[in-house]
Amino acid sequence: MIGTPNSAGVTNVYTIRITQYICDLCGGDPNSQGDCENGTFGTDNCKNSAPSSATGEDLIWVYAKFVNQHEVGHSLNLVSPASPVYGYHQDYEDPNLIMIPSVTYTKRGSKVTFHIPYNFCNSCADDALLTE
């Protein structure tokens, strides 16, 4: 788990877990401060897909903002009805929306591309857009 909504006004985002997850996928080594070293981390071989194409620390920042807004979305009940499988609100229809169950990625050889959603909903894209 890399985040939890807990309750209205209390959201936890575990940025060290996010860093370790990205670092592991990109073949890096997390150091004692929770930073990623080596591997493809910080290069174009470890980045987010459009529109941000973030790499390195910016990639971690975009991922953390996604998790924060996703967890807040649970508290706001942005998706209805609740998932019969998980018992909480998720969006399984559009992979570009923040309320999807998890971030996806593609890995081809040493190249990892994350697909981090940036819209709360199609109709509110201009009001709640994640940007770098």
The first five atom37 places (N, CA, C, CB, O) and aatype in JSON, in Angstrom:
{
  "aatype": [12, 9, 7, 16, 14, 2, 15, 0, 7, 19, 16, 2, 19, 18, 16, 9, 1, 9, 16, 5, 18, 9, 4, 3, 10, 4, 7, 7, 3, 14, 2, 15, 5, 7, 3, 4, 6, 2, 7, 16, 13, 7, 16, 3, 2, 4, 11, 2, 15, 0, 14, 15, 15, 0, 16, 7, 6, 3, 10, 9, 17, 19, 18, 0, 11, 13, 19, 2, 5, 8, 6, 19, 7, 8, 15, 10, 2, 10, 19, 15, 14, 0, 15, 14, 19, 18, 7, 18, 8, 5, 3, 18, 6, 3, 14, 2, 10, 9, 12, 9, 14, 15, 19, 16, 18, 16, 11, 1, 7, 15, 11, 19, 16, 13, 8, 9, 14, 18, 2, 13, 4, 2, 15, 4, 0, 3, 3, 0, 10, 10, 16, 6],
  "atom_mask": [
    [1, 1, 1, 1, 1],
    [1, 1, 1, 1, 1],
    [1, 1, 1, 0, 1],
    [1, 1, 1, 1, 1],
    [1, 1, 1, 1, 1],
    [1, 1, 1, 1, 1],
    [1, 1, 1, 1, 1],
    [1, 1, 1, 1, 1],
    [1, 1, 1, 0, 1],
    [1, 1, 1, 1, 1],
    [1, 1, 1, 1, 1],
    [1, 1, 1, 1, 1],
    [1, 1, 1, 1, 1],
    [1, 1, 1, 1, 1],
    [1, 1, 1, 1, 1],
    [1, 1, 1, 1, 1],
    [1, 1, 1, 1, 1],
    [1, 1, 1, 1, 1],
    [1, 1, 1, 1, 1],
    [1, 1, 1, 1, 1],
    [1, 1, 1, 1, 1],
    [1, 1, 1, 1, 1],
    [1, 1, 1, 1, 1],
    [1, 1, 1, 1, 1],
    [1, 1, 1, 1, 1],
    [1, 1, 1, 1, 1],
    [1, 1, 1, 0, 1],
    [1, 1, 1, 0, 1],
    [1, 1, 1, 1, 1],
    [1, 1, 1, 1, 1],
    [1, 1, 1, 1, 1],
    [1, 1, 1, 1, 1],
    [1, 1, 1, 1, 1],
    [1, 1, 1, 0, 1],
    [1, 1, 1, 1, 1],
    [1, 1, 1, 1, 1],
    [1, 1, 1, 1, 1],
    [1, 1, 1, 1, 1],
    [1, 1, 1, 0, 1],
    [1, 1, 1, 1, 1],
    [1, 1, 1, 1, 1],
    [1, 1, 1, 0, 1],
    [1, 1, 1, 1, 1],
    [1, 1, 1, 1, 1],
    [1, 1, 1, 1, 1],
    [1, 1, 1, 1, 1],
    [1, 1, 1, 1, 1],
    [1, 1, 1, 1, 1],
    [1, 1, 1, 1, 1],
    [1, 1, 1, 1, 1],
    [1, 1, 1, 1, 1],
    [1, 1, 1, 1, 1],
    [1, 1, 1, 1, 1],
    [1, 1, 1, 1, 1],
    [1, 1, 1, 1, 1],
    [1, 1, 1, 0, 1],
    [1, 1, 1, 1, 1],
    [1, 1, 1, 1, 1],
    [1, 1, 1, 1, 1],
    [1, 1, 1, 1, 1],
    [1, 1, 1, 1, 1],
    [1, 1, 1, 1, 1],
    [1, 1, 1, 1, 1],
    [1, 1, 1, 1, 1],
    [1, 1, 1, 1, 1],
    [1, 1, 1, 1, 1],
    [1, 1, 1, 1, 1],
    [1, 1, 1, 1, 1],
    [1, 1, 1, 1, 1],
    [1, 1, 1, 1, 1],
    [1, 1, 1, 1, 1],
    [1, 1, 1, 1, 1],
    [1, 1, 1, 0, 1],
    [1, 1, 1, 1, 1],
    [1, 1, 1, 1, 1],
    [1, 1, 1, 1, 1],
    [1, 1, 1, 1, 1],
    [1, 1, 1, 1, 1],
    [1, 1, 1, 1, 1],
    [1, 1, 1, 1, 1],
    [1, 1, 1, 1, 1],
    [1, 1, 1, 1, 1],
    [1, 1, 1, 1, 1],
    [1, 1, 1, 1, 1],
    [1, 1, 1, 1, 1],
    [1, 1, 1, 1, 1],
    [1, 1, 1, 0, 1],
    [1, 1, 1, 1, 1],
    [1, 1, 1, 1, 1],
    [1, 1, 1, 1, 1],
    [1, 1, 1, 1, 1],
    [1, 1, 1, 1, 1],
    [1, 1, 1, 1, 1],
    [1, 1, 1, 1, 1],
    [1, 1, 1, 1, 1],
    [1, 1, 1, 1, 1],
    [1, 1, 1, 1, 1],
    [1, 1, 1, 1, 1],
    [1, 1, 1, 1, 1],
    [1, 1, 1, 1, 1],
    [1, 1, 1, 1, 1],
    [1, 1, 1, 1, 1],
    [1, 1, 1, 1, 1],
    [1, 1, 1, 1, 1],
    [1, 1, 1, 1, 1],
    [1, 1, 1, 1, 1],
    [1, 1, 1, 1, 1],
    [1, 1, 1, 1, 1],
    [1, 1, 1, 0, 1],
    [1, 1, 1, 1, 1],
    [1, 1, 1, 1, 1],
    [1, 1, 1, 1, 1],
    [1, 1, 1, 1, 1],
    [1, 1, 1, 1, 1],
    [1, 1, 1, 1, 1],
    [1, 1, 1, 1, 1],
    [1, 1, 1, 1, 1],
    [1, 1, 1, 1, 1],
    [1, 1, 1, 1, 1],
    [1, 1, 1, 1, 1],
    [1, 1, 1, 1, 1],
    [1, 1, 1, 1, 1],
    [1, 1, 1, 1, 1],
    [1, 1, 1, 1, 1],
    [1, 1, 1, 1, 1],
    [1, 1, 1, 1, 1],
    [1, 1, 1, 1, 1],
    [1, 1, 1, 1, 1],
    [1, 1, 1, 1, 1],
    [1, 1, 1, 1, 1],
    [1, 1, 1, 1, 1],
    [1, 1, 1, 1, 1]
  ],
  "atom_positions": [
    [[0.84, -1.17, 0.0], [0.0, 0.0, 0.0], [0.89, 1.24, 0.0], [-0.96, -0.01, 1.22], [1.87, 1.32, 0.74]],
    [[0.54, 2.2, -0.84], [1.33, 3.43, -0.9], [0.54, 4.65, -0.47], [1.85, 3.63, -2.3], [1.04, 5.77, -0.52]],
    [[-0.69, 4.43, -0.05], [-1.51, 5.52, 0.45], [-2.78, 4.99, 1.07], [0.0, 0.0, 0.0], [-3.19, 3.87, 0.8]],
    [[-3.4, 5.81, 1.9], [-4.67, 5.43, 2.51], [-5.47, 6.68, 2.81], [-4.44, 4.6, 3.79], [-4.92, 7.68, 3.27]],
    [[-6.8, 6.65, 2.55], [-7.61, 7.84, 2.8], [-7.91, 8.06, 4.28], [-8.89, 7.75, 2.05], [-8.16, 9.19, 4.69]],
    [[-7.88, 6.99, 5.1], [-8.21, 7.06, 6.51], [-9.59, 7.66, 6.74], [-7.16, 7.87, 7.26], [-10.55, 6.92, 6.95]],
    [[-9.71, 8.98, 6.7], [-10.99, 9.65, 6.88], [-10.9, 11.01, 6.22], [-11.35, 9.77, 8.39], [-9.84, 11.42, 5.74]],
    [[-12.01, 11.71, 6.2], [-12.02, 13.04, 5.6], [-10.97, 13.92, 6.27], [-13.42, 13.69, 5.71], [-10.96, 14.05, 7.49]],
    [[-10.1, 14.5, 5.48], [-9.09, 15.4, 6.01], [-7.81, 14.72, 6.46], [0.0, 0.0, 0.0], [-6.86, 15.41, 6.85]],
    [[-7.77, 13.4, 6.43], [-6.56, 12.68, 6.87], [-6.18, 11.66, 5.79], [-6.78, 11.98, 8.26], [-6.77, 10.58, 5.72]],
    [[-5.21, 12.01, 4.97], [-4.73, 11.12, 3.92], [-3.25, 10.89, 4.11], [-5.02, 11.72, 2.51], [-2.49, 11.83, 4.32]],
    [[-2.83, 9.63, 4.04], [-1.41, 9.29, 4.13], [-0.89, 8.9, 2.76], [-1.17, 8.16, 5.15], [-1.53, 8.11, 2.06]],
    [[0.26, 9.45, 2.38], [0.95, 9.07, 1.15], [2.35, 8.64, 1.57], [0.98, 10.26, 0.1], [3.09, 9.41, 2.18]],
    [[2.7, 7.4, 1.22], [3.97, 6.84, 1.63], [5.01, 7.04, 0.54], [3.83, 5.34, 1.97], [5.21, 6.17, -0.31]],
    [[5.67, 8.2, 0.56], [6.58, 8.56, -0.52], [7.82, 7.68, -0.58], [6.99, 10.0, -0.38], [8.36, 7.45, -1.66]],
    [[8.28, 7.18, 0.55], [9.45, 6.28, 0.52], [9.07, 4.98, -0.18], [9.97, 6.0, 1.96], [9.87, 4.42, -0.93]],
    [[7.85, 4.49, 0.05], [7.4, 3.28, -0.65], [7.28, 3.54, -2.14], [6.04, 2.79, -0.08], [7.61, 2.67, -2.96]],
    [[6.81, 4.72, -2.51], [6.71, 5.07, -3.93], [8.1, 5.09, -4.54], [6.01, 6.45, -4.12], [8.32, 4.53, -5.62]],
    [[9.05, 5.72, -3.87], [10.43, 5.79, -4.36], [11.01, 4.39, -4.5], [11.31, 6.63, -3.42], [11.62, 4.08, -5.52]],
    [[10.82, 3.55, -3.5], [11.36, 2.19, -3.55], [10.73, 1.39, -4.69], [11.13, 1.48, -2.22], [11.42, 0.62, -5.36]],
    [[9.44, 1.56, -4.9], [8.74, 0.85, -5.97], [9.3, 1.26, -7.33], [7.23, 1.13, -5.9], [9.63, 0.41, -8.16]],
    [[9.4, 2.57, -7.57], [9.93, 3.07, -8.83], [11.38, 2.63, -8.99], [9.83, 4.6, -8.9], [11.78, 2.17, -10.06]],
    [[12.16, 2.76, -7.94], [13.57, 2.39, -7.97], [13.74, 0.92, -8.32], [14.24, 2.69, -6.61], [14.57, 0.56, -9.15]],
    [[12.95, 0.06, -7.7], [13.02, -1.37, -7.95], [12.69, -1.68, -9.41], [12.06, -2.13, -7.02], [13.4, -2.45, -10.06]],
    [[11.62, -1.09, -9.94], [11.23, -1.34, -11.33], [12.28, -0.84, -12.32], [9.89, -0.68, -11.62], [12.45, -1.42, -13.39]],
    [[12.99, 0.23, -11.95], [13.97, 0.82, -12.86], [15.39, 0.31, -12.6], [13.94, 2.33, -12.73], [16.35, 0.87, -13.12]],
    [[15.51, -0.74, -11.81], [16.81, -1.37, -11.61], [17.77, -0.59, -10.74], [0.0, 0.0, 0.0], [18.98, -0.81, -10.82]],
    [[17.27, 0.32, -9.92], [18.13, 1.12, -9.06], [18.28, 0.53, -7.68], [0.0, 0.0, 0.0], [17.74, -0.54, -7.38]],
    [[19.01, 1.24, -6.85], [19.24, 0.82, -5.47], [18.82, 1.95, -4.54], [20.73, 0.44, -5.25], [19.41, 3.03, -4.58]],
    [[17.81, 1.72, -3.68], [17.45, 2.76, -2.72], [18.55, 2.9, -1.67], [16.1, 2.44, -2.04], [19.04, 1.9, -1.15]],
    [[18.93, 4.14, -1.37], [19.95, 4.34, -0.34], [19.27, 4.55, 1.01], [20.86, 5.56, -0.68], [18.05, 4.51, 1.11]],
    [[20.07, 4.77, 2.04], [19.53, 4.88, 3.4], [18.63, 6.09, 3.61], [20.67, 4.93, 4.4], [17.85, 6.12, 4.55]],
    [[18.73, 7.11, 2.74], [17.86, 8.29, 2.84], [16.56, 8.1, 2.06], [18.6, 9.52, 2.34], [15.73, 9.01, 2.03]],
    [[16.37, 6.94, 1.43], [15.16, 6.69, 0.66], [15.25, 7.19, -0.77], [0.0, 0.0, 0.0], [14.25, 7.19, -1.49]],
    [[16.44, 7.63, -1.2], [16.63, 8.07, -2.58], [17.04, 6.89, -3.44], [17.69, 9.2, -2.65], [17.52, 5.88, -2.94]],
    [[16.85, 7.03, -4.75], [17.2, 5.97, -5.69], [18.51, 6.3, -6.38], [16.08, 5.76, -6.72], [18.72, 7.43, -6.83]],
    [[19.37, 5.32, -6.47], [20.65, 5.49, -7.15], [20.82, 4.38, -8.18], [21.82, 5.48, -6.14], [20.27, 3.29, -8.02]],
    [[21.58, 4.66, -9.22], [21.94, 3.68, -10.24], [20.73, 3.3, -11.1], [22.53, 2.44, -9.59], [19.69, 3.95, -11.05]],
    [[20.88, 2.24, -11.87], [19.82, 1.79, -12.75], [19.45, 2.87, -13.76], [0.0, 0.0, 0.0], [20.27, 3.73, -14.08]],
    [[18.23, 2.82, -14.25], [17.77, 3.79, -15.24], [17.0, 4.94, -14.61], [16.9, 3.11, -16.28], [16.51, 5.82, -15.31]],
    [[16.9, 4.96, -13.27], [16.19, 6.03, -12.58], [16.8, 7.38, -12.96], [16.25, 5.82, -11.04], [18.02, 7.54, -12.98]],
    [[15.94, 8.34, -13.25], [16.4, 9.68, -13.61], [16.73, 9.83, -15.08], [0.0, 0.0, 0.0], [17.21, 10.89, -15.5]],
    [[16.49, 8.79, -15.88], [16.76, 8.86, -17.32], [15.45, 8.69, -18.1], [17.8, 7.78, -17.74], [14.4, 8.41, -17.52]],
    [[15.54, 8.85, -19.41], [14.36, 8.65, -20.25], [13.95, 7.18, -20.33], [14.64, 9.17, -21.65], [12.89, 6.87, -20.88]],
    [[14.76, 6.28, -19.78], [14.39, 4.87, -19.72], [13.56, 4.54, -18.49], [15.63, 4.01, -19.73], [13.18, 3.39, -18.28]],
    [[13.26, 5.55, -17.66], [12.41, 5.38, -16.48], [11.62, 6.67, -16.33], [13.26, 5.06, -15.18], [12.06, 7.61, -15.66]],
    [[10.44, 6.72, -16.97], [9.7, 7.98, -16.99], [8.2, 7.74, -17.0], [10.1, 8.82, -18.19], [7.73, 6.61, -17.17]],
    [[7.46, 8.82, -16.83], [6.02, 8.8, -16.96], [5.65, 9.01, -18.43], [5.35, 9.88, -16.05], [6.41, 9.62, -19.19]],
    [[4.5, 8.5, -18.81], [4.01, 8.75, -20.17], [3.47, 10.17, -20.26], [2.91, 7.72, -20.56], [3.41, 10.89, -19.26]],
    [[3.09, 10.57, -21.45], [2.54, 11.91, -21.65], [1.31, 12.1, -20.76], [2.18, 12.15, -23.14], [0.63, 11.11, -20.49]],
    [[0.97, 13.28, -20.31], [1.54, 14.53, -20.78], [2.77, 15.01, -20.02], [0.5, 15.58, -20.71], [3.4, 15.97, -20.45]],
    [[3.13, 14.37, -18.9], [4.21, 14.95, -18.11], [5.6, 14.48, -18.52], [4.0, 14.63, -16.66], [6.55, 15.26, -18.47]],
    [[5.76, 13.21, -18.93], [7.06, 12.63, -19.27], [8.11, 12.85, -18.19], [7.55, 13.21, -20.59], [9.29, 12.99, -18.49]],
    [[7.67, 12.89, -16.93], [8.56, 13.16, -15.81], [9.55, 12.02, -15.6], [7.76, 13.39, -14.53], [9.23, 10.85, -15.84]],
    [[10.76, 12.37, -15.16], [11.79, 11.4, -14.81], [12.33, 11.75, -13.42], [12.95, 11.38, -15.87], [12.07, 12.83, -12.9]],
    [[13.08, 10.83, -12.82], [13.77, 11.09, -11.56], [12.85, 11.55, -10.45], [0.0, 0.0, 0.0], [11.77, 10.99, -10.25]],
    [[13.28, 12.57, -9.72], [12.51, 13.09, -8.6], [11.15, 13.63, -9.05], [13.29, 14.2, -7.88], [10.17, 13.55, -8.31]],
    [[11.08, 14.16, -10.26], [9.8, 14.65, -10.79], [8.82, 13.5, -10.96], [10.01, 15.39, -12.13], [7.62, 13.68, -10.74]],
    [[9.29, 12.33, -11.36], [8.44, 11.16, -11.5], [7.86, 10.77, -10.14], [9.22, 9.99, -12.11], [6.68, 10.45, -10.03]],
    [[8.69, 10.79, -9.11], [8.22, 10.48, -7.76], [7.17, 11.5, -7.33], [9.4, 10.46, -6.74], [6.15, 11.14, -6.74]],
    [[7.4, 12.77, -7.63], [6.47, 13.84, -7.27], [5.12, 13.64, -7.97], [7.06, 15.22, -7.63], [4.08, 13.76, -7.33]],
    [[5.13, 13.34, -9.27], [3.88, 13.11, -10.02], [3.14, 11.91, -9.45], [4.18, 12.91, -11.53], [1.92, 11.94, -9.3]],
    [[3.87, 10.84, -9.14], [3.26, 9.63, -8.57], [2.65, 9.95, -7.21], [4.31, 8.48, -8.45], [1.53, 9.53, -6.92]],
    [[3.38, 10.68, -6.36], [2.87, 11.02, -5.02], [1.64, 11.91, -5.11], [3.97, 11.73, -4.2], [0.7, 11.73, -4.33]],
    [[1.61, 12.86, -6.05], [0.43, 13.71, -6.22], [-0.76, 12.88, -6.67], [0.71, 14.84, -7.23], [-1.89, 13.1, -6.23]],
    [[-0.51, 11.9, -7.56], [-1.59, 11.01, -7.98], [-2.15, 10.27, -6.77], [-1.08, 10.0, -9.04], [-3.37, 10.23, -6.58]],
    [[-1.27, 9.67, -5.96], [-1.73, 8.9, -4.8], [-2.52, 9.79, -3.85], [-0.54, 8.25, -4.06], [-3.58, 9.39, -3.36]],
    [[-2.02, 10.99, -3.59], [-2.73, 11.91, -2.7], [-4.13, 12.2, -3.22], [-1.94, 13.22, -2.55], [-5.11, 12.08, -2.48]],
    [[-4.23, 12.57, -4.49], [-5.55, 12.92, -5.03], [-6.45, 11.69, -5.15], [-5.39, 13.6, -6.39], [-7.67, 11.81, -5.01]],
    [[-5.87, 10.52, -5.41], [-6.65, 9.29, -5.46], [-7.25, 8.99, -4.08], [-5.77, 8.1, -5.92], [-8.44, 8.67, -3.98]],
    [[-6.43, 9.1, -3.04], [-6.92, 8.81, -1.68], [-7.96, 9.84, -1.23], [-5.74, 8.78, -0.69], [-8.95, 9.47, -0.59]],
    [[-7.76, 11.1, -1.55], [-8.76, 12.12, -1.25], [-10.05, 11.81, -2.0], [-8.23, 13.55, -1.62], [-11.14, 12.01, -1.46]],
    [[-9.93, 11.31, -3.22], [-11.1, 10.94, -4.01], [-11.96, 9.89, -3.32], [0.0, 0.0, 0.0], [-13.18, 9.91, -3.46]],
    [[-11.33, 8.97, -2.57], [-12.11, 8.0, -1.8], [-13.0, 8.71, -0.79], [-11.18, 6.98, -1.09], [-14.18, 8.4, -0.66]],
    [[-12.43, 9.66, -0.08], [-13.19, 10.4, 0.93], [-14.33, 11.19, 0.31], [-12.26, 11.34, 1.7], [-15.37, 11.4, 0.94]],
    [[-14.14, 11.64, -0.93], [-15.16, 12.43, -1.61], [-16.16, 11.57, -2.35], [-14.5, 13.39, -2.58], [-17.12, 12.08, -2.93]],
    [[-15.95, 10.25, -2.34], [-16.82, 9.32, -3.07], [-16.99, 9.74, -4.53], [-18.2, 9.23, -2.4], [-18.1, 9.87, -5.03]],
    [[-15.85, 9.96, -5.2], [-15.89, 10.43, -6.58], [-16.42, 9.4, -7.56], [-14.53, 10.85, -7.01], [-16.87, 9.75, -8.65]],
    [[-16.38, 8.13, -7.19], [-16.83, 7.07, -8.07], [-17.95, 6.32, -7.38], [-15.67, 6.12, -8.45], [-17.85, 5.99, -6.2]],
    [[-19.01, 6.05, -8.1], [-20.13, 5.32, -7.53], [-20.59, 4.3, -8.56], [-21.29, 6.28, -7.11], [-20.56, 4.61, -9.75]],
    [[-21.0, 3.15, -8.17], [-21.07, 2.65, -6.8], [-19.73, 2.08, -6.36], [-22.16, 1.58, -6.68], [-18.78, 2.01, -7.14]],
    [[-19.68, 1.7, -5.1], [-18.47, 1.08, -4.58], [-18.24, -0.25, -5.3], [-18.57, 0.88, -3.04], [-19.19, -0.92, -5.69]],
    [[-16.98, -0.61, -5.47], [-16.63, -1.85, -6.14], [-17.12, -3.05, -5.35], [-15.12, -1.93, -6.34], [-16.88, -3.14, -4.15]],
    [[-17.8, -3.99, -6.02], [-18.24, -5.19, -5.3], [-17.05, -6.07, -4.89], [-19.2, -5.99, -6.17], [-17.16, -6.86, -3.95]],
    [[-15.94, -5.94, -5.59], [-14.76, -6.74, -5.28], [-13.99, -6.16, -4.11], [-13.85, -6.86, -6.49], [-13.67, -6.87, -3.16]],
    [[-13.7, -4.87, -4.18], [-12.87, -4.23, -3.15], [-13.68, -3.55, -2.06], [-11.95, -3.22, -3.79], [-13.17, -3.32, -0.96]],
    [[-14.93, -3.23, -2.33], [-15.78, -2.61, -1.33], [-15.55, -1.11, -1.17], [0.0, 0.0, 0.0], [-16.09, -0.51, -0.24]],
    [[-14.79, -0.51, -2.04], [-14.59, 0.94, -1.99], [-14.58, 1.48, -3.41], [-13.28, 1.3, -1.24], [-14.52, 0.72, -4.38]],
    [[-14.63, 2.78, -3.53], [-14.82, 3.44, -4.82], [-13.56, 3.41, -5.68], [-15.25, 4.87, -4.6], [-12.5, 3.9, -5.29]],
    [[-13.7, 2.82, -6.86], [-12.64, 2.77, -7.86], [-13.29, 2.97, -9.22], [-11.83, 1.41, -7.8], [-14.49, 2.76, -9.37]],
    [[-12.51, 3.37, -10.21], [-13.01, 3.51, -11.57], [-12.25, 2.53, -12.45], [-12.85, 4.98, -12.08], [-11.03, 2.65, -12.62]],
    [[-12.96, 1.58, -13.02], [-12.33, 0.57, -13.86], [-12.52, 0.86, -15.34], [-12.88, -0.79, -13.53], [-12.0, 0.12, -16.18]],
    [[-13.25, 1.9, -15.67], [-13.61, 2.16, -17.06], [-12.56, 2.93, -17.85], [-14.89, 2.91, -17.1], [-12.32, 2.63, -19.02]],
    [[-11.93, 3.92, -17.24], [-11.02, 4.8, -17.97], [-9.67, 4.84, -17.27], [-11.61, 6.22, -18.08], [-9.56, 5.36, -16.16]],
    [[-8.61, 4.3, -17.91], [-7.29, 4.26, -17.27], [-6.64, 5.63, -17.1], [-6.39, 3.39, -18.06], [-5.57, 5.74, -16.5]],
    [[-7.26, 6.69, -17.64], [-6.71, 8.04, -17.51], [-7.28, 8.78, -16.32], [-6.97, 8.82, -18.76], [-6.96, 9.95, -16.11]],
    [[-8.13, 8.13, -15.53], [-8.76, 8.81, -14.4], [-8.07, 8.44, -13.09], [-10.25, 8.46, -14.33], [-7.61, 7.31, -12.91]],
    [[-8.02, 9.39, -12.19], [-7.32, 9.22, -10.92], [-7.89, 8.1, -10.06], [-7.35, 10.51, -10.15], [-7.16, 7.54, -9.25]],
    [[-9.14, 7.77, -10.21], [-9.74, 6.76, -9.34], [-9.57, 5.33, -9.85], [-11.2, 7.05, -9.18], [-10.29, 4.44, -9.41]],
    [[-8.62, 5.08, -10.77], [-8.32, 3.7, -11.14], [-7.68, 3.02, -9.93], [-7.37, 3.64, -12.4], [-7.13, 3.71, -9.07]],
    [[-7.75, 1.69, -9.84], [-7.23, 1.0, -8.66], [-5.73, 1.15, -8.45], [-7.56, -0.46, -8.75], [-5.28, 1.18, -7.3]],
    [[-4.94, 1.25, -9.52], [-3.49, 1.39, -9.34], [-2.86, 1.95, -10.61], [-2.86, 0.03, -8.98], [-3.45, 1.89, -11.69]],
    [[-1.65, 2.48, -10.46], [-0.88, 2.97, -11.59], [-0.38, 1.76, -12.38], [0.3, 3.88, -11.12], [0.02, 0.75, -11.79]],
    [[-0.39, 1.87, -13.69], [0.14, 0.8, -14.52], [1.47, 1.25, -15.11], [-0.86, 0.41, -15.63], [1.81, 2.43, -15.1]],
    [[2.2, 0.3, -15.62], [3.47, 0.59, -16.29], [3.72, -0.46, -17.35], [4.64, 0.65, -15.27], [3.17, -1.56, -17.3]],
    [[4.56, -0.12, -18.31], [5.04, -1.08, -19.29], [6.54, -1.18, -19.14], [4.63, -0.68, -20.74], [7.21, -0.19, -18.87]],
    [[7.06, -2.38, -19.33], [8.5, -2.59, -19.21], [8.96, -3.38, -20.43], [8.88, -3.34, -17.88], [8.49, -4.48, -20.69]],
    [[9.87, -2.78, -21.16], [10.47, -3.43, -22.32], [11.98, -3.36, -22.16], [10.01, -2.75, -23.67], [12.59, -2.3, -22.32]],
    [[12.57, -4.49, -21.85], [14.0, -4.52, -21.56], [14.27, -3.69, -20.32], [0.0, 0.0, 0.0], [13.69, -3.95, -19.26]],
    [[15.14, -2.72, -20.44], [15.46, -1.86, -19.29], [14.64, -0.57, -19.3], [16.94, -1.52, -19.28], [14.84, 0.3, -18.45]],
    [[13.71, -0.43, -20.24], [12.9, 0.78, -20.33], [11.56, 0.58, -19.62], [12.66, 1.18, -21.81], [10.81, -0.34, -19.94]],
    [[11.28, 1.45, -18.64], [10.03, 1.4, -17.88], [9.27, 2.7, -18.11], [10.3, 1.17, -16.35], [9.81, 3.78, -17.91]],
    [[8.01, 2.58, -18.53], [7.17, 3.75, -18.72], [5.94, 3.61, -17.82], [6.76, 3.91, -20.21], [5.16, 2.66, -17.96]],
    [[5.79, 4.55, -16.9], [4.64, 4.57, -16.01], [3.49, 5.29, -16.7], [4.99, 5.26, -14.65], [3.72, 6.19, -17.51]],
    [[2.27, 4.9, -16.37], [1.08, 5.53, -16.94], [0.25, 6.06, -15.76], [0.24, 4.51, -17.83], [-0.7, 5.42, -15.3]],
    [[0.65, 7.24, -15.28], [0.03, 7.84, -14.1], [-1.11, 8.74, -14.54], [1.07, 8.64, -13.26], [-0.89, 9.72, -15.25]],
    [[-2.35, 8.42, -14.13], [-3.5, 9.22, -14.52], [-3.42, 10.65, -13.98], [-4.79, 8.56, -14.04], [-2.75, 10.91, -12.97]],
    [[-4.09, 11.56, -14.65], [-4.01, 12.96, -14.26], [-5.35, 13.66, -14.2], [-3.13, 13.69, -15.21], [-5.39, 14.86, -13.91]],
    [[-6.47, 12.98, -14.46], [-7.78, 13.62, -14.39], [-8.65, 12.94, -13.34], [-8.48, 13.58, -15.77], [-8.62, 11.71, -13.21]],
    [[-9.43, 13.72, -12.6], [-10.41, 13.13, -11.7], [-11.53, 12.49, -12.49], [-10.97, 14.19, -10.72], [-11.93, 11.36, -12.21]],
    [[-12.05, 13.2, -13.48], [-13.14, 12.69, -14.3], [-13.1, 13.39, -15.64], [-14.52, 12.89, -13.6], [-12.54, 14.48, -15.77]],
    [[-13.69, 12.77, -16.64], [-13.66, 13.38, -17.97], [-14.33, 14.73, -18.0], [-14.32, 12.46, -18.98], [-13.87, 15.64, -18.68]],
    [[-15.42, 14.89, -17.26], [-16.15, 16.15, -17.29], [-15.49, 17.25, -16.44], [-17.56, 15.93, -16.81], [-15.81, 18.43, -16.59]],
    [[-14.57, 16.86, -15.54], [-13.93, 17.88, -14.7], [-12.44, 17.97, -14.96], [-14.18, 17.57, -13.23], [-11.69, 18.43, -14.1]],
    [[-11.99, 17.55, -16.13], [-10.57, 17.52, -16.45], [-9.9, 18.89, -16.28], [-10.37, 17.04, -17.87], [-8.77, 18.97, -15.79]],
    [[-10.58, 19.94, -16.67], [-9.97, 21.26, -16.58], [-9.94, 21.8, -15.15], [-10.73, 22.24, -17.47], [-9.15, 22.69, -14.83]],
    [[-10.79, 21.27, -14.28], [-10.87, 21.76, -12.91], [-9.9, 21.06, -11.96], [-12.26, 21.59, -12.39], [-9.47, 21.65, -10.97]],
    [[-9.54, 19.81, -12.25], [-8.69, 19.04, -11.33], [-7.65, 18.28, -12.12], [-9.54, 18.05, -10.49], [-7.68, 17.05, -12.18]],
    [[-6.72, 19.0, -12.72], [-5.7, 18.4, -13.55], [-4.38, 18.33, -12.78], [-5.52, 19.19, -14.86], [-3.92, 19.33, -12.23]],
    [[-3.79, 17.15, -12.74], [-2.48, 16.99, -12.12], [-1.42, 17.46, -13.1], [-2.23, 15.51, -11.69], [-1.38, 17.0, -14.25]],
    [[-0.56, 18.35, -12.68], [0.53, 18.8, -13.54], [1.8, 18.82, -12.72], [0.24, 20.22, -14.16], [1.77, 18.74, -11.49]],
    [[2.9, 18.91, -13.42], [4.19, 18.96, -12.71], [4.39, 20.3, -12.05], [5.35, 18.66, -13.66], [5.42, 20.52, -11.41]]
  ]
}
